[in-house]
Amino acid sequence: MNYKNFKRVLASFMFVPLSLSLISCSGSGTDSSGSESTAEEAESASEEKSTSKEKDSAEGTTLEVAVDFGDIRLEEFKSVIADFEKETGIKVQLTAPGADFETVLKTRMASNDLPDVWTTHGWSVMRYSDYLMPLNDQDWYGSITEDAKKVITDEEGNIYVLPATVGISAVMYNADVLEAAGVVPEEIRTTADFEEACERIKASGVTPIFIGGKEPSNGAGFINTYLLPMMLTNDGAAYPSAETLQDGTFDWQKTGTPVMQKFADYINKGYMNENYSTADTAEMQKALGEGKCGFIVRSILNLAVAKSYVPDANLGVLPVPYYEDGGKNMYQVGEGSCFGVWKDTKNKEAALQLLDYIATKNVIPGLCETEGSVPGLSGIDLGDSYATDAYYASIEQYEGNLMYDNVFDRQYFPSGMWSVMSEATTGIALDPSENGVKGAVSLLEENYIDKYEEAHAGD
């Protein structure tokens, strides 16, 4: 990707108001220009012939597609839909409820009246699988990447979405800062290695970790990507707790306290920026690019944005360290643009044709660019993509000792905990004392219990 263009695209994303209205578009039907066939059309003739039966049965139908996209992602997808309509003759009613997306889908789940196709925003298995069609028999199934497959496959081995893109969260670093401090990034394997790196970076006069805490979600992102998995759920976790987190018996006072104490320790040791509470996301990204910090933690989109601010920056990405010897380093993978088909749809052929179109018509690179994600299918050429290249290079460096897991709060917390994590980390940043930690743990415990009981009220 050209980073001047990326910065322009990013600016559009940041400043175009979020659309909360329902948006629909319809195409002009199949191309009937009658022009002489081109070489490209001749090459695709066999493919068109093989799918003519499905096209004949789907042409002229109207397909309802609901997405959780906004702004530039929505504009990109609207162009995809327009091309799909023109090529296939299938009409698409595209709806984008914005911030109300989850509420709309939950209401429609209750009445079993769902869109033909919708984006699952991280919940294809845990929330929507009972309503979605298994897609293991689709031609693109064998192309799903290993990292994507780990988070979209249920216990029976079924997948319910086309994972066009996935979001990767990890530890990003400024290579020049680490080199000046005598830190070799690919040698950071354990929590102890990471903390030793922080000590060396601090001794060199640079802030080890930067968090834009003015936007509290960055604090939540730090513990959600790094501390909570490392301490509780990863291979080699300090206090393995995956089962108790998911069955509602997690002991917050005994086991949650060390996690939040670790966050306070990083502040008290001077590992984090002093302006935590006043720095925003843009300042965090610029700090990484400008070499004012060693690490930031969250989506690797931040790596690309930092590079757009400082084109000459020498940056990289690392998986999350493991705590106990013998563990594995972890990349956190979240569903990006993932499309599922309602199991009771009356437009199955058209719905599957849309998924095939997204998978095979060079749609995925544009989706990746607008959301800063990586392809969920192999063999996709993104061109010049700094963040993606850094991610793939890291996979090679850590080959044989990597694990992939879902976004922590989606996998291990009841729905609704994100704002609570934001509040808890902000509280500790303002008061990293024992009392501050106790207050944060109590806040997390109370909300975790309430939300878990609410989610399982009908069990």
Secondary structure, DSSP 8 states (H G I E B T S, - for coil): --HHHHHHHHHHHHHS----S--------S--------HHHHHTHHHHHHTHHHHHHHTT-EEEEE----HHHHHHHHHHHHHHHHHH--EEEEE--GGGHHHHHHHHHHTT---SEEE-TT-TTTTTGGGB---TTSGGGGGB-HHHHHHHB-TTS-B-SEE-EEEEEEEEEEHHHHHHTT--GGG--BHHHHHHHHHHHHHTTSEEE---TTSTHHHHHHIIIIIHIIIIISTT-SS--HHHHHHT---IIIIIHHHHHHHHHHHHTT-B-TTTTT--HHHHHHHHHTTSEEEEEEETHHHHHHHHHSTT--EEEE-B-BSSTT--EEEEEEE-SEEEEBTT-S-HHHHHHHHHHHHHTT-HHHHHHHHT-EESBTT----S-HHHHHHHHHHHHTTTSEEEEE-HHHHHS-TT-HHHHHHHHHHHHH--SHHHHHHHHHHHHHHHHHHHHHHTTT-
